[in-house]
Structures are given as C-alpha cells and as structure tokens.
Amino acid sequence: MEIYTVARKQLIGPKGLFDQSCCLVLLSHQAMGIYKLKVATGNDLVAGTCNNIFIVLVGMNGESDKHQLPRHWSHFLPGSVAVFDINVKKDLGELLLVRLSMERYLNFPLDEWFCQYVNVTCPSGQICQFPFYQWISVFMIVEIPEGKGVVLSENTHPALKNQRKAELDRNKESHKWKVYVKGAPHCIDVADDEVKNLPPNDQFSLLKVSSFGYTTLATGLETKLKGFACNTDSWHSLEDIKLVSTLRRSQNSELVSEIWKEDSFFGSLYLNGVNPTLIKKCFKVPSNFPVGEHIVAPSLGPSTNLEKELQSGHIFLADYKILEGVPSNSSINGQQQFIAAPLCLLWKNPQDQLVPIAIQLSQTPGDKAPVFLPSDSEFDWLLAKIWVRNSDFQVHEVDTHLLRTHLLAEVFSIATARQLPMGHPVYKAVVVGNGGVPVLLERAMKGVTYSSLCLPDNIEGRGMESIPNYLYREDGMKIWSAVESFVSSIVNYYYTSDEMVSEDPELQAWVDEIFKEGFLEHKSSDIPCSLNSKASLIRYLAMVIFTCSAQHAAVNSGQFDIYSWMPNGPTSMKSPPPSIKGATTMQAILYVLPDVNTTATGMASVWALSNEPLDRRPLGHYPDVRFTEETPQQFIKEFQDKLAEISKFIQERNKTMHLPYPYLDPSVIENSISI
C-alpha cells in the first residue's frame, strides 16, 4: 500500500532503524480517525433531495459503519457542495469505494437525487475522488468506485470486482434489448409512449427537455396561427412558399432560397449538404444508365469527352437504388405519395464545381424513363433535380441520419451501460411512411460496414480524397485526427500491452454485444466482434466517438438551412415521376410538391432538429469529471486545445465564404447525440 511503502522507507531506511510492525502501527493509526467528505449535488433544477442520505466507506481492509450525513436545509440543494466529518474507528486501509443509500425523511414525497461526486480526505491527508454523476432513487444502494480507471484483471480487489458485477447486473435488468424493426439495430425495451419510464440516467435533463419542447411548441403554434397547419391546398407559386420559409430564418436558409435552382449549388450539396457520404467517384457509367458520349457532350463542351473525364476521375455518381420498390405513404392529406429511385451523374468542371450532367428517375431504363439533361427545357430539368432532392431527403433521413447516427448511438449507449462499469476507462472516455421505413432500414443496414463508419476509409472507399471544395471531408478529417489522437493517449495510458486489450473481459463483452445487437452479427459488415490490440481499440473508439458527435452534427445541424426552403428538399411528392420530356410546366411542379400544411410541418420539424436545446455540452468538454488522474486530465486539455484550433480555422474560413459551412465547427458539435 502506498502509505505503508512511504512509511517503511522513512522509518526503516537502508540501515533499518525500526521493524515492519512499527510501520503497520503507523499505517493503522493514519487509516483511522476523521474522514472529511465533500458531497456535490447536480445543477439540474430537480437534482436536490429532502431524503436522508447514508454513506459507508469501503477500503482494502474492510468497511466503516453506516453513517447518516447530518441534515441541513442547504446540504442537498441543486448545485450545493456539502462538507461532513465521519469518525471511523477501524483500519480501512486504502479506500476503494463509497456506498450511498437514501431513506425517506418524515412524510416528505419520495424523490430522486443527482449525486455528482463524493470526495474524501483521509486522516493521512490523502484525497480520494469518487465521481458518479448519476441519479439515485430511494431504497436504491449504489457503490461508487474510486475515480482511477481500472482494467479488470486477476489482481483487482474482490470488493471492486463485486461492485462492477453488481453495477452491470443492475444495468442489464434496466437496459433490456428489443427488436425495433426487422433487420435494423436493436433498441432499448421501452415503448415509444413510455419514454418517461426510461432509467433516469438515460433521460435528458429538465432544462434540455423544456427548451426542446418550447421550440417545437412555439414553431408549431405559429404555423397554426398563421393558417398553414390546416391548409391542404397545393401551392400556387414559388413566392407563396416563402410565406412559410420566412417564419424562421437563418443566413444560409435565405441564401439557399435564392440559389437552389443553380446546378453548381445542386452539386455542392453532395459535398457540403446534410447527406455528404452518398456520392462516389465513377470510372464506368452503370449499364442501367444509358448515358452515351453524344448525350452529355453539350454539357462537357468541345475540349473534352465523357471517356476522358471518366478516366481522369472527374465523373461522380449518386445512386438511389436503395429506394426502388419502397412502399410510399398514402396517408398525407388522404393522397397517395410517390417515390423515385434516381441515378444522377455529376461532373467536376474546370472551375472545380460539381454539376449534374444527366438524371434518370428510375433504375430501369426505357422509353418511360428518359435521361434528363441540362440542355432540356427549364422546367423538365428543374423537376428532375427536385425529384433527386426528394430521394436524397428520404435516404438522408432514414439511412444517413436515423440509422447511422441515432440508432447506432443507442446501441453504443445500451451496450456501454450493460457491459462497461463506471470504473472502466472506456466508460469514461418522411414520404417514406410507416410501411416504408422498416423496408428502407433493412436495406440500408446491408450497406453499413466498418469502413463506411470510419471516416478516412469512407472517404477513400468512395474515391473522394482529392475532389476540391469538399468541406465535410476537410473539417471531418481534422476532427477525426484529433479524436484519434485523444483516444490513442487514453488507451496507451490504461493499456500497457495488446494482451491487456484482448484479455479485458468487460471490453470484449462490450464489443461483442454491439456486434450482436447493433450489427445483427452480419460478418459481411466487417464490424469486429472482438479486439486484439491497442491499435484496433483506438480505431474502434474513434469510430464510436466520431459517429455520436461529429458525424451526427454533419448530417443533422444543417437541416433547417438546406430543407426549410421546401423545393430544395421536398418531404413528399404527390405525382409519379415524369415519363416523357417536354410536358412539364411550373404549375405541374407546384402540384407535385408537398401541400401547404405538409410544407409547414416539415419546416417546423427541421427547425426543431437544427436548434440544439439548452444544457449543451460541446465536443471535448466534460462537465462530469470522470477522469481523476492528472495524466488523463492533461490529455483532455490537449484535446480541447486541438479542437479550439480547428474551430478557429473553420470560423475564419467561413468569414470568406458566400455560403458558410459551420456544421463541423467543434464549438457547435455536441459530445453525443442530444436532440
């Protein structure tokens, strides 16, 4: 033990002045006496409690009696830090954990208490920290381990082993799995209408819930008061649509409403919009997309040709095959809605702009599936692009956004609660209706691979390493690198060898459960079911952190900017895709677009989703101080400094841009999905 070792060196020394029994007497004396406690209550408005709080100190040599913490009206108020003295008359040795419990006080109503931490100053002067940052319910006994990260091994003290097992057993009982929809990641076993029954530590704070509710209610109420929410008419002009889009505004949303028809803007959305991971480099046009040299020659100009541009790596493809045959919604204002599965060919022109050069609105070529071109009539080409934008909206919301961030984040969270105790270092570290979403999710799941979730591999796999003006890639890679460096420091601090990783039973159970419940044991996904080295653990943790923070910000935060001008991202389409050229008019376009009330609902939804509620926690900022050792705290500081550099660079760059790209600015990225 540390105190014993120091005492032995001081008293015995190299020549031996006292024997070992003297040191043990000294140790025993230092381990007994007054323990000074600091008990912190959370800042949430309802974090405090009127209940009686009891504590037991548990050390290497045993545990103290059960002590009731003295009552005072201010001791357990929100934001308070109460100080107590406990007289212990036995040798506890090195402290391992504290045991907290609550009992009802008089006839006060039962409530929950949010304990941030318990800090203990031992009689020897040693300070032990017990971070918790969780809710405690009445009649619930919790054990909080000392804050140093511990990888379970044969040498772990039995008291800590028992604490970890009890914690995980309790979490496995409160966090059970269920099937969300066939073929999709599993989710927590709580019904949609029973969210309030989630374990309290899995619920948003009162401040966050209240602010999100207010934003949603206020926007929805305004659309009703203005008469939009009940109006089932089609739009009569594009100008009229601005009546809804101007209820809420942002700098980017106003710019989008002005430039949405431009081909260069259409192409830029594949790079810096909210669905920036669909497009890929194309070296050969698909056989079901009959785009010949003569068809695109007017778009490419006389100085080049399609084959040359293909070989030069200047041609890109957006393929929406995943939507083919997906059932559409038939309950929007009692009208059948329609879905297309387009193919869109794009070209990086000499001005480094990505522009569309051919669009087919079906996966099956033929007379009724014409290839639309920029040289077609204004309205034919505009409607073809609107159909692609509608398809992109469906794939973005269900695959890129829901599946690849929200549903996976839930899997990571549940598996963490079930398999990693709080003392483990890793723990610290709509046209598609109800019938269509399950089908689309099951299809999308087949495309989820490990490489697609790891940004460097994703970029390389789609051949997008060198295309200019790809700000999602530029900003994302900076953040990935910062996250990977931070994770590497933490992993190398706690794991001294590859064997420690492969022999960590809690870590391996966590990874295996994510593979089973999240990726349904699809071996074709290459998602690991075990980790055998520090390098593999670093990559895995970087993927998890990036998915739940930066990737979600990239596909969520710009929704209002991109979609609030409805024609740029229509949620539904009321008529089938055009099967001939030359028949499209502006009135036909207006009729196929969502009705007034559907437009208003879409605008209100993306406004709420794009505005992070209060109680924000930016990436790299950890108000819950779970790492108590000095070295990991330094790693966090270095991580924060690197993110600050990235943030400064992005903000300075955006000042020079006509249409800024702020979504991967670390200062506006949340630590985890919280909306």
Secondary structure, DSSP 8 states (H G I E B T S, - for coil): -HHHHHHHHHHTTTTT-S-HHHHHHHHHHHTSEEEEEEEEE-SSTT----SEEEEEEEETTEE---EE----TTTTSTT-EEEEEEEE-S---SEEEEEEEEE--TT-----EEEEEEEEE-TTS-EEEEEEEEEE-TT--EEEE-SS-----TTS-HHHHHHHHHHHHHHHHHS-EE-SSTTS--EES--GGGGGGS-GGGS--HHHHHHHHHHHHHHHHHHHHTT-TT-----S-HHHHHHHHTSS--HHHHHHHHHTT-HHHHHHHHHHSS-TTS-EE-SS--TTS---HHHHHHHH-TT--HHHHHHTT-EEEEE-GGGTT------BTTB-------EEEEEE-TTS-EEEEEEESSSS-BTTB-EE-TTS-HHHHHHHHHHHHHHHHHHIIIIIIIIIIIIHHHHHHHHHHHH--TTSHHHH---S-TTHHHHHHHHHHHT--HHHHSHHHHHHHTT-SS-TT-HHHHHHHHHHHHHHHHHHHHHHHH--SHHHHHT-HHHHHHHHHIIIIISTT-GGGT--S---SHHHHHHHHHHHHHIIIIIHHHHHTTHHHHHSSGGGS-S--SS----SSS---HHHHHHHS--HHHHHHHHHHHHHHHS--SS--BTT--SS----SHHHHHHHHHHHHHHHHHHHHHHHHHTT-SS---TT-GGG-BSS---
